[in-house]
Amino acid sequence: MVLVKSLIGLFVIVFPIILTLQKDRCHLLSQRCSEKSKMFVYVSSPVNWTNAQKYCRQRYSDLATTDDQTDHGDGFKYDMWIGLYQANAYSPWVFSDGSKSLFRPWYSAQPNNAGGNQFCVYTSLSGYWNDWDCADKLPFVCYTGELFAAATDVTPFHFIVSV
């Protein structure tokens, strides 16, 4: 366990947890992984989308992305920012890390840009996505790299929680 002070003034505790890869090897975030896997870092301290992105890019790779139905199955079991956004109401939705995916598990009638200022996306408890005001504060999830692993390998997961 390591106590770390982040650049945005949060004190966080890092818990390294090693899990054996199996069918449900990402269950700590209720995330089912495919053979191509990423290390996810959940940050429980709520911040706006821009600060979440900065935090993830400074310490890891970027805000979390998902690219297929297997990731959507159970979804992340928290309301939290992910890396999908749009520059304005007329621009396409893109992932902040530049990755491409047509997979979009939106809630029914979403995205709707209610209020004309919903340009960022959070994933909900159900795993479905909702567009939201980027200035609102939510927990978030980062990822780092892609891990290519066989069933006998192990994958590290680190949870960051505020104290």
Stockholm file with secondary structure:
# STOCKHOLM 1.0

chainA/1-163         MVLVKSLIGLFVIVFPIILTLQKDRCHLLSQRCSEKSKMFVYVSSPVNWTNAQKYCRQRYSDLATTDDQTDHGDGFKYDMWIGLYQANAYSPWVFSDGSKSLFRPWYSAQPNNAGGNQFCVYTSLSGYWNDWDCADKLPFVCYTGELFAAATDVTPFHFIVSV
#=GR chainA/1-163 SS CEEEECTTSCEEEEEEEEEECCTTTTGGGTCCCCSEEEEEEEEEEEECHHHHHHHHHHHSSEECCCCSHHHHTTCCSSCEEEEEECSSTTSCCEETTCCCCCCCCBCTTCCCCGGGCEEEEEECTTSCEEEEETTSCEEEEEEEEEEECCTTSEEEEEEEEEC
#=GC SS_cons         CEEEECTTSCEEEEEEEEEECCTTTTGGGTCCCCSEEEEEEEEEEEECHHHHHHHHHHHSSEECCCCSHHHHTTCCSSCEEEEEECSSTTSCCEETTCCCCCCCCBCTTCCCCGGGCEEEEEECTTSCEEEEETTSCEEEEEEEEEEECCTTSEEEEEEEEEC
//
